[in-house]
Amino acid sequence: MKKNNLLFKYIFSYVSVLLIPLLILGIIIKAYFIKTYSQFVLEQKTEQAQKIKTSLDMQVDQLHKFALQISNKRVFSRYNIENNPSAFNDIMKEFRYFIHINTSLQEVIFHLNDSDVYYMSTGTSNNQYLFTDIMKYDEITSENSQEFFTSITSPVWIKSQTVYNPTISCENTMTYVVPSICNNSVVIYQLASCFFDQLFPEKEEELGTSIFLLDQEGQLIYEHNSQEPLLHNTERMRTVEDGHIELIDIEKKKYYIYKTTLHSQSAILVQITPELFIRKQVNKFSQVYYIGLMVIVLLSSIAIYCHIKMNYDPIKKLGYTARMGKIKVPEDLNILESIEFAIENLSKGFVTISEIDKKMMQESRLFHLLRGQYKTVDEFNYDCKNLDLFISGSKFRVAIFFTEFNSDLPVPEPQIINQLCDMLIEYEVFMVEYLEQFSYILILSGDGGQDEALLQRLHFIQMHYKEMTGSNLTIGIGNEYDEVSKIFQSYNEAQYAVEYKLVRGAHSIIFYKDICEKQQPSRYTYPKIELESLYHAIINGNTVKIEFIIDRLINLIRKEYHSLFLATCLCYDVINTALRAIHDITLSISFTEKYSRVKFTSIDEFVEVVEMICGDIIQCLEKNKKSNSSLDINEVVAYMKENHTDPNFCVSSLADHFNMSISNFSHQFKSQMNQNASAYINNLRIQSAKILITSTELSINDIALKVGYHQPSSFIRMFKQSTGKTPGEYRIENNREVPDTSDFI
């Protein structure tokens, strides 16, 4: 056999169709996502810088507001300071309160420019002592301090440095000087550098982002996480446009720089992010993206493998089957060529099909024909080449033979039907066996217009089938059509016609068109009187009347009820009437075993079911009559004497106790005792009441309850009807005189 490359072709086709476009699309999407993600990271950094700027603006605004308050308060006026010896105490209190509410402040210093005194929250100091022994600035000394503060006309920042003596504090301090024109003074704010450190995100130094605070001249005020090359290029940072991000080179390294100016215009905030940091962030995203892409490729590969296996295995098996068959396939052909070679030889008729295979293929084609899957006769004939199936007629219809299965036949039933179908010489007959149980579907093809001849042939077939099998054969015939695609419609019509045997009876020939003609809208007479008569006949056990009414109902169904639905409903109404009668006369008939498999599909079977039910009813009624005639009256009387004082004791409970109907028990009791059972119970209760009235001191109400009356008024009424006196009058006349009831039966 030629080396098989089909599997590799499958793999290559799936890979080229699915995986390669997926990878190309993944690369395009990656480039887009990397660009978008880079912008996202830079925007995050910009937002961080804006938050820092906002915090600084808020702090500087507070300092300016406090400086403005100082210039307007009387405590800080030159007159108050010069003439009030305790003025420095008021100034200290103001400063301490402001430092208390601003935790970032280390100290606040107030200085009149033409004075040598500096006021602080901790006290006062002169110029020499303050800038020599307490604090030291690179920019301010005791010699130039007066000149330095006098020259300041706008707020200025002094760079972060260690100001205080190490014995006081080693923390870096940022100084902000705000001049006041009103009283020719300055306010010096000293802020802890930790305040600025708190503004930056945690572990920002690990990410490589640097923050610079510059004055308007580009001098460094404060730096966070700075690198040495950046400290020497602060002037370059000033050239960046405010509010924009620019990529610049600093000593052969690229940095993204974002610059923004504080609201007070006193300082510039610069954020510097190395390009390397952005690359690291993008690389992290790329790793996640590639992992996801690999997972997608892996899942796609698994799906491709499953599809290849699912599609390739049947072809492989088909190729193996082609080589193992009766066709001699050349060895140099691959799988597809082998299958093609086998199919071509089959279509040319070079292979003999076995009878079993041919029969199965014939049934398959006929099933397709019944389902309406062939649009034309030529299409069917071409598909059935070499299968001995050929249609030449121009008209088509379906007939269904519904049989009664008989396993004792000497010849199998399908062979009998085949022999009978040979009698339909005017038609081409194609038979499908057992499409439904005990049914044979015949597809008839001919010239059409032969309904009378067809009816005669079918009567002849019915007669021969009856002689050969002793069973009934019901035939349903659908309408005739001139299109092969409408055979399915004719089949449905034939099915309905067969079901119509419920009205026509078994062993009938039923044309669907005849049913349609008789089912014209008409007024149906519902046999209400007949059903009521049937009910009373069953209750009374009148077998002659039962048979008469059943015959009338069957004739009504056959003559007037042409609708299958209405006929079926009436049949079940007859059965329900019989069951209602059984329930009302409380007959003990069990339907569980005897009737569990009973069904009817024709009017004859329905008659058998109704006769079976009525026969059981009559048999049960006769049995009950025999058992009821042997009623022991002495046993009944004894039971009544024992239980008559029970308020719930009545004729119904008596009938239930002796397994009889109320009407039958009442009839039997009256025939033997010459009085009703209820009157007898009442007499027993009156006699018991007489005894209690004359022999006890019980009240009339208690006596009524003891003898079986729920209401004393009912007892008094019944007692007076029986004796002509009320219980009270009877007690007065017959006090202590006990009546003799031994002879009362």
C-alpha positions, 0 to 999 in steps of 0.5 A: 500500500502506498505510504499514507500522508493523509494524517499529516495533511489533516494536521497541516490543514488544521494548524494552518487554518487555526494555529497560524492565524491565532499566533499572528493575531496574538502578536498584533494584539500584544503590540497594541496591549504593550503600547496601551499598558505603557501609557497606563503605567505612565498615567499612574505615575502622573496621577501619583505626582498630581496627588503629591502636588495637591498635598503640597499645595494644601500645606503651603496654603495653610502656611500662607494663611497663617502668615496673613493672620500674623500680619493682621493680629494685634499681638504681632504688631510692632507697637504691641511688641515694643510696649507690652513686656508679655507680648512674647508669651502671647506669640509663643501661645499662637505658635504652639497652637499652630504647631499642634494642629500642623504635625509636619511643622517643627518650629515657627519663627517670627522676626521683625526685620529691623530688630535683633529678636527672633520669636519662637514657640520655645522662647526668644533669641537674638541673631548671634545666639540663634544662628550660631548655637541653636541652628546653622544654615548654609545660606544664613549666618549671624552676620548676613541674616539681617540682610538675607531676610530684608532682601526677601520680597516673596516666599522662598524655600531653603533646601533641605538640610540638617539645621539644628545642633545634633544635641537637639535634632539630627533630622533634615529640615525644610525651611519656608520663608514668607515675608510680610509687607504690612509690618516689615517682618518674616515668618520662618516655617521649619518643616520636617522632611518626613512630611514629604516622605509620607507623600510618596508611595511605599517602596517607591525606591524599589520601582526606581521613580525619583521626586525632586522639589526645585525652586523657580531658579532650578535650585534643588530644595528636596529630593526623594530616591534620587540618583547621582546623575540626576542631581547634576541635571536639575537645570535640564528638568526645568526645560520640560514643558509644564504638565507634560511627560517627556523622554530625555537622555541623561548620561546615556540613560533615558528617563520619563520626566513629568513637571508641574508647578505648585499653586503658589508658584514657589516651587516646581515638582519633578517626577522622573521615571526610568524607561527601564522601569516601564520596560520591567512593568511591560515585561511582567505584563508580556509574561502573563500574556505569553502564558495565556497565549500558550494556554490557548495554543495548548487548548487549541492543540488538544481540540485540533487533535480531538477533531483530527482523531474524530474525522480521521478514524472513520476514514481510516476504518472506511478505507480498511473496510474497502480493502477487506471487502470483495473488491480488489483494491490496488496496493499502491492507493492510499486511504482516500483513493482506496475508498474512491475506487471501491465506491466507483466499482459499487456504482458500476455494479461490479460487486454483487450485494448479498441478499441480507444487505440488499434487503436492508438497503431496500428497507432503508430506501423505502423508509426515506421514500415514506419520509418524503426525502425523495423529491422526484421519481428519477432521484429515487430510481437512481439511488436504488440502482442494483437494488431491484427497486424501480418506480414507473407509475405516475400516481402514488398512495400508501395502504396499511395492512393492520393484522391480528398477530397469530404465532401459530400460523404454519407460514410466517405472516410476512410471506402471506402478505407478500403472496396477497400483494401479488394480487394487486396486479394494476400497481407496483407494490413496495412493502415495508414490514413492521413499521408499527407492530402488526402493520405492513406499509404498502407503497402503491404506484400506478396510473391512478383513477382505479379506486373501484378496482382497488377496492375489489382487489382489497376485498379479495385479499381480505377474504383470502387472509381470513381463510389462511389465518383465521384473523381479521385484516383492517386496511387503511388507504391514503389519498392518491398524489402525483408527486413522490414527495407527498407519499409521506402525507398519504402515509399519515392519511392511511394511519388515520384511516386504520385508527378509524376502525374503532368506528367501522370495526375490524376487518374493514377497508377504510379510504381516507377520502370517505372519512373526510366526506362523512366528517362534514360539520353536523349535529351529533346527538349525545345519548344521555338518556341511553347512558342513564338507562344503562346505569339503572339497568346495571344497578338493577341487574337487568341483563336483557336491558343492558344488552339492548342499550349497548346495541343501541349505543354501538349502532349510534357510534357506527351511524352518526359518530363519524368523528374518531375523537367523538366516537372514542369519547363516547366509548369511554363514557359508556365504560365510565357509566358502568364503573359509576354503577359499580361504585354506587352499588359498592360491588367488590370487583377488582380491575387490577389483574383482569383488566390491566392489559385490556384495550380496544382499537375497534368497535368489536373489541369495545363491545367485548370489553363492555360485555366483559364488565357488565358480565362481571357486574351481573355475576357479582350482583347475583352473588350478593343476592344469594349472600344477602338472602341468608341474613340472620335477624337474631344476630342483627337484633342482638347487635342493635340491643348492644349498640343502640345507646351509641349516639353515632349508631344508625342504619348506615353503620349496621349495613357496613357491619353486615357488608350490605348496601343500605337499601338492601339491608333496609329491605331485608330487615323490614321483610323479616321484622315488619318495621323499619330498622330506624324505628326499631332503634328508636324503640330500643332507646325509648325503652332504655329511657323508661327504665332510667326515668323510673329507676334513677334520679338522673336528669332528663338531659343526662338520660337523653345522652345515655340512651343515644340522643345528641339533643335533649329536645329530640329525645323529649319529642320522640318520647312523647310521640311514643308514650303520649307523655313527656319524660317528666310526666312519665316519671311522676306517674311511674315513680320507681315502677320498672317496666318489663322489657324482656319480651321486646324483640 
